Amino acid sequence: MPSLCAAVGCNNTKAQKRDLTFYYFPQEKARRQEWIAAMKRYYWTPTAHSRLSPFY
């Protein structure tokens, strides 16, 4: 599975930038909800493969 940033407008991929770090969404429910709310992607739920790049 390729590493793609899940944020709207983020075009970062692991293929483009090998040294770029991607973060999985936290498993802790409260923290996960904070991350989802901060993304402002309504009606979207992250999957087990969803990741974020810190540089979007």
PDBQT receptor file of N, H, CA, C and O in Angstrom, charges set to zero:
ATOM      1  N   MET A   1       0.846  -1.177   0.000  1.00  0.00    +0.000 N 
ATOM      2  CA  MET A   1       0.000   0.000   0.000  1.00  0.00    +0.000 C 
ATOM      3  C   MET A   1       0.892   1.241   0.000  1.00  0.00    +0.000 C 
ATOM      4  O   MET A   1       1.732   1.383   0.888  1.00  0.00    +0.000 OA
ATOM      5  N   PRO A   2       0.734   2.132  -0.961  1.00  0.00    +0.000 N 
ATOM      6  CA  PRO A   2       1.569   3.332  -0.991  1.00  0.00    +0.000 C 
ATOM      7  C   PRO A   2       1.178   4.295   0.129  1.00  0.00    +0.000 C 
ATOM      8  O   PRO A   2       0.018   4.352   0.537  1.00  0.00    +0.000 OA
ATOM      9  N   SER A   3       2.141   5.034   0.609  1.00  0.00    +0.000 N 
ATOM     10  H   SER A   3       3.083   4.988   0.278  1.00  0.00    +0.000 HD
ATOM     11  CA  SER A   3       1.882   6.027   1.648  1.00  0.00    +0.000 C 
ATOM     12  C   SER A   3       1.417   7.320   0.999  1.00  0.00    +0.000 C 
ATOM     13  O   SER A   3       2.168   7.970   0.272  1.00  0.00    +0.000 OA
ATOM     14  N   LEU A   4       0.174   7.682   1.268  1.00  0.00    +0.000 N 
ATOM     15  H   LEU A   4      -0.436   7.154   1.859  1.00  0.00    +0.000 HD
ATOM     16  CA  LEU A   4      -0.420   8.913   0.760  1.00  0.00    +0.000 C 
ATOM     17  C   LEU A   4      -0.961   9.713   1.934  1.00  0.00    +0.000 C 
ATOM     18  O   LEU A   4      -1.437   9.135   2.911  1.00  0.00    +0.000 OA
ATOM     19  N   CYS A   5      -0.893  11.015   1.850  1.00  0.00    +0.000 N 
ATOM     20  H   CYS A   5      -0.506  11.484   1.056  1.00  0.00    +0.000 HD
ATOM     21  CA  CYS A   5      -1.430  11.871   2.893  1.00  0.00    +0.000 C 
ATOM     22  C   CYS A   5      -2.949  11.963   2.729  1.00  0.00    +0.000 C 
ATOM     23  O   CYS A   5      -3.441  12.173   1.620  1.00  0.00    +0.000 OA
ATOM     24  N   ALA A   6      -3.693  11.808   3.826  1.00  0.00    +0.000 N 
ATOM     25  H   ALA A   6      -3.295  11.638   4.727  1.00  0.00    +0.000 HD
ATOM     26  CA  ALA A   6      -5.157  11.813   3.785  1.00  0.00    +0.000 C 
ATOM     27  C   ALA A   6      -5.762  13.210   3.878  1.00  0.00    +0.000 C 
ATOM     28  O   ALA A   6      -6.971  13.364   3.708  1.00  0.00    +0.000 OA
ATOM     29  N   ALA A   7      -4.961  14.217   4.141  1.00  0.00    +0.000 N 
ATOM     30  H   ALA A   7      -3.978  14.092   4.280  1.00  0.00    +0.000 HD
ATOM     31  CA  ALA A   7      -5.474  15.577   4.301  1.00  0.00    +0.000 C 
ATOM     32  C   ALA A   7      -5.897  16.168   2.961  1.00  0.00    +0.000 C 
ATOM     33  O   ALA A   7      -5.275  15.912   1.930  1.00  0.00    +0.000 OA
ATOM     34  N   VAL A   8      -6.956  16.956   2.993  1.00  0.00    +0.000 N 
ATOM     35  H   VAL A   8      -7.461  17.163   3.831  1.00  0.00    +0.000 HD
ATOM     36  CA  VAL A   8      -7.436  17.635   1.790  1.00  0.00    +0.000 C 
ATOM     37  C   VAL A   8      -6.364  18.610   1.317  1.00  0.00    +0.000 C 
ATOM     38  O   VAL A   8      -5.863  19.415   2.101  1.00  0.00    +0.000 OA
ATOM     39  N   GLY A   9      -6.019  18.539   0.052  1.00  0.00    +0.000 N 
ATOM     40  H   GLY A   9      -6.426  17.885  -0.585  1.00  0.00    +0.000 HD
ATOM     41  CA  GLY A   9      -5.039  19.434  -0.530  1.00  0.00    +0.000 C 
ATOM     42  C   GLY A   9      -3.594  18.986  -0.365  1.00  0.00    +0.000 C 
ATOM     43  O   GLY A   9      -2.685  19.627  -0.894  1.00  0.00    +0.000 OA
ATOM     44  N   CYS A  10      -3.369  17.906   0.353  1.00  0.00    +0.000 N 
ATOM     45  H   CYS A  10      -4.107  17.385   0.783  1.00  0.00    +0.000 HD
ATOM     46  CA  CYS A  10      -2.014  17.388   0.544  1.00  0.00    +0.000 C 
ATOM     47  C   CYS A  10      -1.699  16.399  -0.567  1.00  0.00    +0.000 C 
ATOM     48  O   CYS A  10      -2.433  15.433  -0.779  1.00  0.00    +0.000 OA
ATOM     49  N   ASN A  11      -0.609  16.645  -1.269  1.00  0.00    +0.000 N 
ATOM     50  H   ASN A  11      -0.013  17.430  -1.096  1.00  0.00    +0.000 HD
ATOM     51  CA  ASN A  11      -0.211  15.771  -2.365  1.00  0.00    +0.000 C 
ATOM     52  C   ASN A  11       1.052  14.976  -2.061  1.00  0.00    +0.000 C 
ATOM     53  O   ASN A  11       1.657  14.394  -2.962  1.00  0.00    +0.000 OA
ATOM     54  N   ASN A  12       1.450  14.951  -0.794  1.00  0.00    +0.000 N 
ATOM     55  H   ASN A  12       0.959  15.423  -0.061  1.00  0.00    +0.000 HD
ATOM     56  CA  ASN A  12       2.662  14.235  -0.410  1.00  0.00    +0.000 C 
ATOM     57  C   ASN A  12       2.480  12.728  -0.522  1.00  0.00    +0.000 C 
ATOM     58  O   ASN A  12       1.477  12.173  -0.072  1.00  0.00    +0.000 OA
ATOM     59  N   THR A  13       3.455  12.083  -1.124  1.00  0.00    +0.000 N 
ATOM     60  H   THR A  13       4.270  12.533  -1.490  1.00  0.00    +0.000 HD
ATOM     61  CA  THR A  13       3.473  10.627  -1.204  1.00  0.00    +0.000 C 
ATOM     62  C   THR A  13       4.869  10.140  -0.862  1.00  0.00    +0.000 C 
ATOM     63  O   THR A  13       5.845  10.877  -1.010  1.00  0.00    +0.000 OA
ATOM     64  N   LYS A  14       4.963   8.910  -0.410  1.00  0.00    +0.000 N 
ATOM     65  H   LYS A  14       4.171   8.312  -0.290  1.00  0.00    +0.000 HD
ATOM     66  CA  LYS A  14       6.254   8.325  -0.083  1.00  0.00    +0.000 C 
ATOM     67  C   LYS A  14       7.090   8.145  -1.350  1.00  0.00    +0.000 C 
ATOM     68  O   LYS A  14       8.318   8.182  -1.285  1.00  0.00    +0.000 OA
ATOM     69  N   ALA A  15       6.450   7.954  -2.490  1.00  0.00    +0.000 N 
ATOM     70  H   ALA A  15       5.452   7.924  -2.543  1.00  0.00    +0.000 HD
ATOM     71  CA  ALA A  15       7.164   7.782  -3.751  1.00  0.00    +0.000 C 
ATOM     72  C   ALA A  15       7.887   9.074  -4.152  1.00  0.00    +0.000 C 
ATOM     73  O   ALA A  15       8.976   9.022  -4.722  1.00  0.00    +0.000 OA
ATOM     74  N   GLN A  16       7.287  10.224  -3.857  1.00  0.00    +0.000 N 
ATOM     75  H   GLN A  16       6.402  10.266  -3.394  1.00  0.00    +0.000 HD
ATOM     76  CA  GLN A  16       7.891  11.511  -4.212  1.00  0.00    +0.000 C 
ATOM     77  C   GLN A  16       9.032  11.881  -3.276  1.00  0.00    +0.000 C 
ATOM     78  O   GLN A  16      10.078  12.362  -3.711  1.00  0.00    +0.000 OA
ATOM     79  N   LYS A  17       8.820  11.653  -1.996  1.00  0.00    +0.000 N 
ATOM     80  H   LYS A  17       7.971  11.262  -1.642  1.00  0.00    +0.000 HD
ATOM     81  CA  LYS A  17       9.771  12.094  -0.966  1.00  0.00    +0.000 C 
ATOM     82  C   LYS A  17      10.071  10.938  -0.028  1.00  0.00    +0.000 C 
ATOM     83  O   LYS A  17       9.351  10.733   0.949  1.00  0.00    +0.000 OA
ATOM     84  N   ARG A  18      11.097  10.199  -0.305  1.00  0.00    +0.000 N 
ATOM     85  H   ARG A  18      11.682  10.366  -1.099  1.00  0.00    +0.000 HD
ATOM     86  CA  ARG A  18      11.435   9.006   0.470  1.00  0.00    +0.000 C 
ATOM     87  C   ARG A  18      11.731   9.288   1.936  1.00  0.00    +0.000 C 
ATOM     88  O   ARG A  18      11.487   8.429   2.783  1.00  0.00    +0.000 OA
ATOM     89  N   ASP A  19      12.249  10.463   2.256  1.00  0.00    +0.000 N 
ATOM     90  H   ASP A  19      12.448  11.161   1.568  1.00  0.00    +0.000 HD
ATOM     91  CA  ASP A  19      12.603  10.767   3.638  1.00  0.00    +0.000 C 
ATOM     92  C   ASP A  19      11.446  11.372   4.440  1.00  0.00    +0.000 C 
ATOM     93  O   ASP A  19      11.626  11.716   5.609  1.00  0.00    +0.000 OA
ATOM     94  N   LEU A  20      10.285  11.503   3.842  1.00  0.00    +0.000 N 
ATOM     95  H   LEU A  20      10.140  11.223   2.894  1.00  0.00    +0.000 HD
ATOM     96  CA  LEU A  20       9.120  12.081   4.499  1.00  0.00    +0.000 C 
ATOM     97  C   LEU A  20       8.481  11.067   5.440  1.00  0.00    +0.000 C 
ATOM     98  O   LEU A  20       8.344   9.892   5.099  1.00  0.00    +0.000 OA
ATOM     99  N   THR A  21       8.096  11.524   6.617  1.00  0.00    +0.000 N 
ATOM    100  H   THR A  21       8.207  12.478   6.894  1.00  0.00    +0.000 HD
ATOM    101  CA  THR A  21       7.461  10.663   7.610  1.00  0.00    +0.000 C 
ATOM    102  C   THR A  21       5.944  10.807   7.525  1.00  0.00    +0.000 C 
ATOM    103  O   THR A  21       5.429  11.914   7.367  1.00  0.00    +0.000 OA
ATOM    104  N   PHE A  22       5.241   9.699   7.630  1.00  0.00    +0.000 N 
ATOM    105  H   PHE A  22       5.659   8.800   7.759  1.00  0.00    +0.000 HD
ATOM    106  CA  PHE A  22       3.784   9.697   7.670  1.00  0.00    +0.000 C 
ATOM    107  C   PHE A  22       3.342   9.113   9.007  1.00  0.00    +0.000 C 
ATOM    108  O   PHE A  22       3.995   8.218   9.544  1.00  0.00    +0.000 OA
ATOM    109  N   TYR A  23       2.243   9.615   9.538  1.00  0.00    +0.000 N 
ATOM    110  H   TYR A  23       1.713  10.342   9.101  1.00  0.00    +0.000 HD
ATOM    111  CA  TYR A  23       1.749   9.172  10.832  1.00  0.00    +0.000 C 
ATOM    112  C   TYR A  23       0.388   8.508  10.682  1.00  0.00    +0.000 C 
ATOM    113  O   TYR A  23      -0.497   9.017   9.994  1.00  0.00    +0.000 OA
ATOM    114  N   TYR A  24       0.239   7.357  11.341  1.00  0.00    +0.000 N 
ATOM    115  H   TYR A  24       0.959   6.943  11.899  1.00  0.00    +0.000 HD
ATOM    116  CA  TYR A  24      -1.059   6.695  11.409  1.00  0.00    +0.000 C 
ATOM    117  C   TYR A  24      -1.930   7.440  12.405  1.00  0.00    +0.000 C 
ATOM    118  O   TYR A  24      -1.421   8.091  13.317  1.00  0.00    +0.000 OA
ATOM    119  N   PHE A  25      -3.240   7.347  12.232  1.00  0.00    +0.000 N 
ATOM    120  H   PHE A  25      -3.654   6.818  11.491  1.00  0.00    +0.000 HD
ATOM    121  CA  PHE A  25      -4.153   7.947  13.189  1.00  0.00    +0.000 C 
ATOM    122  C   PHE A  25      -4.059   7.194  14.506  1.00  0.00    +0.000 C 
ATOM    123  O   PHE A  25      -3.921   5.971  14.504  1.00  0.00    +0.000 OA
ATOM    124  N   PRO A  26      -4.130   7.903  15.637  1.00  0.00    +0.000 N 
ATOM    125  CA  PRO A  26      -4.002   7.237  16.940  1.00  0.00    +0.000 C 
ATOM    126  C   PRO A  26      -5.137   6.237  17.175  1.00  0.00    +0.000 C 
ATOM    127  O   PRO A  26      -6.238   6.396  16.648  1.00  0.00    +0.000 OA
ATOM    128  N   GLN A  27      -4.857   5.222  17.960  1.00  0.00    +0.000 N 
ATOM    129  H   GLN A  27      -3.963   5.092  18.388  1.00  0.00    +0.000 HD
ATOM    130  CA  GLN A  27      -5.874   4.239  18.306  1.00  0.00    +0.000 C 
ATOM    131  C   GLN A  27      -6.728   4.706  19.484  1.00  0.00    +0.000 C 
ATOM    132  O   GLN A  27      -7.885   4.307  19.612  1.00  0.00    +0.000 OA
ATOM    133  N   GLU A  28      -6.155   5.551  20.342  1.00  0.00    +0.000 N 
ATOM    134  H   GLU A  28      -5.215   5.874  20.238  1.00  0.00    +0.000 HD
ATOM    135  CA  GLU A  28      -6.891   6.089  21.485  1.00  0.00    +0.000 C 
ATOM    136  C   GLU A  28      -8.065   6.917  20.955  1.00  0.00    +0.000 C 
ATOM    137  O   GLU A  28      -7.868   7.855  20.181  1.00  0.00    +0.000 OA
ATOM    138  N   LYS A  29      -9.274   6.570  21.371  1.00  0.00    +0.000 N 
ATOM    139  H   LYS A  29      -9.434   5.809  22.000  1.00  0.00    +0.000 HD
ATOM    140  CA  LYS A  29     -10.490   7.140  20.794  1.00  0.00    +0.000 C 
ATOM    141  C   LYS A  29     -10.563   8.672  20.881  1.00  0.00    +0.000 C 
ATOM    142  O   LYS A  29     -10.890   9.327  19.891  1.00  0.00    +0.000 OA
ATOM    143  N   ALA A  30     -10.270   9.236  22.032  1.00  0.00    +0.000 N 
ATOM    144  H   ALA A  30     -10.005   8.704  22.836  1.00  0.00    +0.000 HD
ATOM    145  CA  ALA A  30     -10.376  10.694  22.203  1.00  0.00    +0.000 C 
ATOM    146  C   ALA A  30      -9.374  11.427  21.311  1.00  0.00    +0.000 C 
ATOM    147  O   ALA A  30      -9.717  12.419  20.668  1.00  0.00    +0.000 OA
ATOM    148  N   ARG A  31      -8.157  10.941  21.277  1.00  0.00    +0.000 N 
ATOM    149  H   ARG A  31      -7.878  10.135  21.800  1.00  0.00    +0.000 HD
ATOM    150  CA  ARG A  31      -7.129  11.596  20.457  1.00  0.00    +0.000 C 
ATOM    151  C   ARG A  31      -7.426  11.432  18.966  1.00  0.00    +0.000 C 
ATOM    152  O   ARG A  31      -7.206  12.352  18.179  1.00  0.00    +0.000 OA
ATOM    153  N   ARG A  32      -7.925  10.261  18.587  1.00  0.00    +0.000 N 
ATOM    154  H   ARG A  32      -8.104   9.514  19.227  1.00  0.00    +0.000 HD
ATOM    155  CA  ARG A  32      -8.290  10.007  17.197  1.00  0.00    +0.000 C 
ATOM    156  C   ARG A  32      -9.366  10.990  16.743  1.00  0.00    +0.000 C 
ATOM    157  O   ARG A  32      -9.291  11.531  15.640  1.00  0.00    +0.000 OA
ATOM    158  N   GLN A  33     -10.364  11.219  17.593  1.00  0.00    +0.000 N 
ATOM    159  H   GLN A  33     -10.425  10.780  18.489  1.00  0.00    +0.000 HD
ATOM    160  CA  GLN A  33     -11.446  12.157  17.263  1.00  0.00    +0.000 C 
ATOM    161  C   GLN A  33     -10.902  13.576  17.102  1.00  0.00    +0.000 C 
ATOM    162  O   GLN A  33     -11.385  14.326  16.254  1.00  0.00    +0.000 OA
ATOM    163  N   GLU A  34      -9.911  13.950  17.899  1.00  0.00    +0.000 N 
ATOM    164  H   GLU A  34      -9.520  13.340  18.588  1.00  0.00    +0.000 HD
ATOM    165  CA  GLU A  34      -9.299  15.274  17.762  1.00  0.00    +0.000 C 
ATOM    166  C   GLU A  34      -8.621  15.418  16.408  1.00  0.00    +0.000 C 
ATOM    167  O   GLU A  34      -8.749  16.450  15.748  1.00  0.00    +0.000 OA
ATOM    168  N   TRP A  35      -7.905  14.388  15.999  1.00  0.00    +0.000 N 
ATOM    169  H   TRP A  35      -7.801  13.550  16.535  1.00  0.00    +0.000 HD
ATOM    170  CA  TRP A  35      -7.223  14.426  14.700  1.00  0.00    +0.000 C 
ATOM    171  C   TRP A  35      -8.240  14.541  13.566  1.00  0.00    +0.000 C 
ATOM    172  O   TRP A  35      -8.058  15.331  12.640  1.00  0.00    +0.000 OA
ATOM    173  N   ILE A  36      -9.300  13.755  13.643  1.00  0.00    +0.000 N 
ATOM    174  H   ILE A  36      -9.447  13.113  14.395  1.00  0.00    +0.000 HD
ATOM    175  CA  ILE A  36     -10.333  13.768  12.598  1.00  0.00    +0.000 C 
ATOM    176  C   ILE A  36     -10.997  15.139  12.536  1.00  0.00    +0.000 C 
ATOM    177  O   ILE A  36     -11.210  15.673  11.447  1.00  0.00    +0.000 OA
ATOM    178  N   ALA A  37     -11.326  15.715  13.693  1.00  0.00    +0.000 N 
ATOM    179  H   ALA A  37     -11.153  15.281  14.578  1.00  0.00    +0.000 HD
ATOM    180  CA  ALA A  37     -11.963  17.039  13.736  1.00  0.00    +0.000 C 
ATOM    181  C   ALA A  37     -11.032  18.102  13.165  1.00  0.00    +0.000 C 
ATOM    182  O   ALA A  37     -11.488  19.012  12.473  1.00  0.00    +0.000 OA
ATOM    183  N   ALA A  38      -9.749  18.003  13.440  1.00  0.00    +0.000 N 
ATOM    184  H   ALA A  38      -9.377  17.263  14.002  1.00  0.00    +0.000 HD
ATOM    185  CA  ALA A  38      -8.778  18.985  12.950  1.00  0.00    +0.000 C 
ATOM    186  C   ALA A  38      -8.631  18.946  11.429  1.00  0.00    +0.000 C 
ATOM    187  O   ALA A  38      -8.281  19.951  10.811  1.00  0.00    +0.000 OA
ATOM    188  N   MET A  39      -8.896  17.791  10.831  1.00  0.00    +0.000 N 
ATOM    189  H   MET A  39      -9.181  16.974  11.333  1.00  0.00    +0.000 HD
ATOM    190  CA  MET A  39      -8.786  17.665   9.375  1.00  0.00    +0.000 C 
ATOM    191  C   MET A  39      -9.921  18.358   8.636  1.00  0.00    +0.000 C 
ATOM    192  O   MET A  39      -9.757  18.767   7.486  1.00  0.00    +0.000 OA
ATOM    193  N   LYS A  40     -11.064  18.491   9.286  1.00  0.00    +0.000 N 
ATOM    194  H   LYS A  40     -11.197  18.158  10.220  1.00  0.00    +0.000 HD
ATOM    195  CA  LYS A  40     -12.252  19.130   8.699  1.00  0.00    +0.000 C 
ATOM    196  C   LYS A  40     -12.705  18.457   7.409  1.00  0.00    +0.000 C 
ATOM    197  O   LYS A  40     -13.128  19.116   6.459  1.00  0.00    +0.000 OA
ATOM    198  N   ARG A  41     -12.606  17.122   7.395  1.00  0.00    +0.000 N 
ATOM    199  H   ARG A  41     -12.262  16.586   8.166  1.00  0.00    +0.000 HD
ATOM    200  CA  ARG A  41     -13.146  16.334   6.279  1.00  0.00    +0.000 C 
ATOM    201  C   ARG A  41     -14.438  15.709   6.793  1.00  0.00    +0.000 C 
ATOM    202  O   ARG A  41     -14.417  14.668   7.449  1.00  0.00    +0.000 OA
ATOM    203  N   TYR A  42     -15.526  16.335   6.496  1.00  0.00    +0.000 N 
ATOM    204  H   TYR A  42     -15.543  17.181   5.963  1.00  0.00    +0.000 HD
ATOM    205  CA  TYR A  42     -16.815  15.892   7.016  1.00  0.00    +0.000 C 
ATOM    206  C   TYR A  42     -17.274  14.633   6.298  1.00  0.00    +0.000 C 
ATOM    207  O   TYR A  42     -17.035  14.458   5.104  1.00  0.00    +0.000 OA
ATOM    208  N   TYR A  43     -17.935  13.762   7.044  1.00  0.00    +0.000 N 
ATOM    209  H   TYR A  43     -18.130  13.904   8.015  1.00  0.00    +0.000 HD
ATOM    210  CA  TYR A  43     -18.459  12.480   6.534  1.00  0.00    +0.000 C 
ATOM    211  C   TYR A  43     -17.332  11.572   6.037  1.00  0.00    +0.000 C 
ATOM    212  O   TYR A  43     -17.507  10.840   5.063  1.00  0.00    +0.000 OA
ATOM    213  N   TRP A  44     -16.197  11.619   6.695  1.00  0.00    +0.000 N 
ATOM    214  H   TRP A  44     -16.055  12.214   7.486  1.00  0.00    +0.000 HD
ATOM    215  CA  TRP A  44     -15.038  10.800   6.339  1.00  0.00    +0.000 C 
ATOM    216  C   TRP A  44     -14.540  10.092   7.584  1.00  0.00    +0.000 C 
ATOM    217  O   TRP A  44     -14.478  10.684   8.662  1.00  0.00    +0.000 OA
ATOM    218  N   THR A  45     -14.190   8.846   7.439  1.00  0.00    +0.000 N 
ATOM    219  H   THR A  45     -14.241   8.365   6.563  1.00  0.00    +0.000 HD
ATOM    220  CA  THR A  45     -13.639   8.052   8.532  1.00  0.00    +0.000 C 
ATOM    221  C   THR A  45     -12.322   7.457   8.071  1.00  0.00    +0.000 C 
ATOM    222  O   THR A  45     -12.264   6.856   6.998  1.00  0.00    +0.000 OA
ATOM    223  N   PRO A  46     -11.263   7.608   8.854  1.00  0.00    +0.000 N 
ATOM    224  CA  PRO A  46      -9.981   7.033   8.449  1.00  0.00    +0.000 C 
ATOM    225  C   PRO A  46     -10.013   5.508   8.503  1.00  0.00    +0.000 C 
ATOM    226  O   PRO A  46     -10.664   4.916   9.365  1.00  0.00    +0.000 OA
ATOM    227  N   THR A  47      -9.309   4.892   7.578  1.00  0.00    +0.000 N 
ATOM    228  H   THR A  47      -8.780   5.373   6.878  1.00  0.00    +0.000 HD
ATOM    229  CA  THR A  47      -9.191   3.439   7.567  1.00  0.00    +0.000 C 
ATOM    230  C   THR A  47      -7.905   3.052   8.299  1.00  0.00    +0.000 C 
ATOM    231  O   THR A  47      -7.193   3.914   8.813  1.00  0.00    +0.000 OA
ATOM    232  N   ALA A  48      -7.622   1.777   8.340  1.00  0.00    +0.000 N 
ATOM    233  H   ALA A  48      -8.200   1.077   7.923  1.00  0.00    +0.000 HD
ATOM    234  CA  ALA A  48      -6.395   1.295   8.967  1.00  0.00    +0.000 C 
ATOM    235  C   ALA A  48      -5.160   1.766   8.200  1.00  0.00    +0.000 C 
ATOM    236  O   ALA A  48      -4.059   1.772   8.751  1.00  0.00    +0.000 OA
ATOM    237  N   HIS A  49      -5.327   2.157   6.944  1.00  0.00    +0.000 N 
ATOM    238  H   HIS A  49      -6.221   2.152   6.496  1.00  0.00    +0.000 HD
ATOM    239  CA  HIS A  49      -4.208   2.584   6.105  1.00  0.00    +0.000 C 
ATOM    240  C   HIS A  49      -4.097   4.105   5.970  1.00  0.00    +0.000 C 
ATOM    241  O   HIS A  49      -3.165   4.591   5.329  1.00  0.00    +0.000 OA
ATOM    242  N   SER A  50      -5.013   4.858   6.552  1.00  0.00    +0.000 N 
ATOM    243  H   SER A  50      -5.770   4.463   7.073  1.00  0.00    +0.000 HD
ATOM    244  CA  SER A  50      -4.986   6.320   6.442  1.00  0.00    +0.000 C 
ATOM    245  C   SER A  50      -3.808   6.873   7.235  1.00  0.00    +0.000 C 
ATOM    246  O   SER A  50      -3.538   6.461   8.363  1.00  0.00    +0.000 OA
ATOM    247  N   ARG A  51      -3.111   7.826   6.601  1.00  0.00    +0.000 N 
ATOM    248  H   ARG A  51      -3.330   8.161   5.684  1.00  0.00    +0.000 HD
ATOM    249  CA  ARG A  51      -1.937   8.443   7.222  1.00  0.00    +0.000 C 
ATOM    250  C   ARG A  51      -1.941   9.939   6.968  1.00  0.00    +0.000 C 
ATOM    251  O   ARG A  51      -2.592  10.435   6.048  1.00  0.00    +0.000 OA
ATOM    252  N   LEU A  52      -1.195  10.645   7.810  1.00  0.00    +0.000 N 
ATOM    253  H   LEU A  52      -0.666  10.243   8.557  1.00  0.00    +0.000 HD
ATOM    254  CA  LEU A  52      -1.025  12.084   7.637  1.00  0.00    +0.000 C 
ATOM    255  C   LEU A  52       0.447  12.434   7.553  1.00  0.00    +0.000 C 
ATOM    256  O   LEU A  52       1.287  11.846   8.233  1.00  0.00    +0.000 OA
ATOM    257  N   SER A  53       0.737  13.398   6.710  1.00  0.00    +0.000 N 
ATOM    258  H   SER A  53       0.055  13.876   6.157  1.00  0.00    +0.000 HD
ATOM    259  CA  SER A  53       2.074  13.950   6.596  1.00  0.00    +0.000 C 
ATOM    260  C   SER A  53       2.092  15.240   7.410  1.00  0.00    +0.000 C 
ATOM    261  O   SER A  53       1.135  16.011   7.343  1.00  0.00    +0.000 OA
ATOM    262  N   PRO A  54       3.144  15.494   8.171  1.00  0.00    +0.000 N 
ATOM    263  CA  PRO A  54       3.166  16.731   8.964  1.00  0.00    +0.000 C 
ATOM    264  C   PRO A  54       3.343  17.983   8.119  1.00  0.00    +0.000 C 
ATOM    265  O   PRO A  54       3.232  19.091   8.646  1.00  0.00    +0.000 OA
ATOM    266  N   PHE A  55       3.616  17.844   6.822  1.00  0.00    +0.000 N 
ATOM    267  H   PHE A  55       3.706  16.945   6.394  1.00  0.00    +0.000 HD
ATOM    268  CA  PHE A  55       3.887  18.991   5.963  1.00  0.00    +0.000 C 
ATOM    269  C   PHE A  55       2.825  19.195   4.903  1.00  0.00    +0.000 C 
ATOM    270  O   PHE A  55       3.156  19.366   3.730  1.00  0.00    +0.000 OA
ATOM    271  N   TYR A  56       1.557  19.182   5.284  1.00  0.00    +0.000 N 
ATOM    272  H   TYR A  56       1.288  19.043   6.237  1.00  0.00    +0.000 HD
ATOM    273  CA  TYR A  56       0.505  19.424   4.287  1.00  0.00    +0.000 C 
ATOM    274  C   TYR A  56       0.041  20.837   4.340  1.00  0.00    +0.000 C 
ATOM    275  O   TYR A  56      -0.841  21.227   3.575  1.00  0.00    +0.000 OA
TER     276      TYR A  56
